[in-house]
Amino acid sequence: AAAAAQTTTSPAAAAGPVVFREETPPPLLPALEPLSVIARKTEAYCGPTDESNWVVPGRLMVGAFPGLPDDAENAALLSSILDE
């Protein structure tokens, strides 16, 4: 579906009107499972690194550091996560 466009003219915009597009919000994340359920299937919540884990398996991950200092290692890690 095409996003609805609203045109607003700004006095500071000498080049012409500024167009703002209202984006469709992303789908909501599913509800979190109860801790008693998570405790029975911890492997589903283990992340690809020792310092990461899935909050919502396959959808939302958290970790101590968002990348690695070495660019090649970081690219390999990100590729492995995206390939899962």
C-alpha positions, -999 to +999 in steps of 0.1 A: +000+000+000+013+034-009+021+058+020-001+089+022+018+121+015+013+154+031+029+185+016+040+213+039+057+245+027+084+258+050+095+294+048+131+282+052+128+259+022+136+282-007+139+252-031+103+243-028+078+224-005+090+198+020+071+165+017+066+144+048+054+109+043+035+090+070+049+055+072+030+025+082+043+014+116+060-020+117+040-049+130+040-053+168+062-078+184+045-109+198+038-110+235+066-123+257+063-158+270+060-164+307+094-169+325+083-204+334+080-213+297+113-196+288+131-215+316+120-248+299+134-239+265+165-218+272+183-229+240+157-210+219+167-178+238+205-183+235+221-158+211+249-164+186+275-149+209+283-156+246+270-121+255+238-120+235+203-135+239+170-134+221+142-115+239+118-127+211+135-156+193+144-146+157+130-111+161+146-091+189+181-097+202+201-079+230+237-081+239+266-064+257+281-048+226+265-043+192+296-054+173+332-063+173+362-040+170+376-059+140+357-051+108+362-086+093+351-104+124+321-080+128+310-087+092+313-125+097+293-123+129+266-102+114+264-125+084+260-155+106+232-138+126+214-128+094+218-162+079+200-179+108 
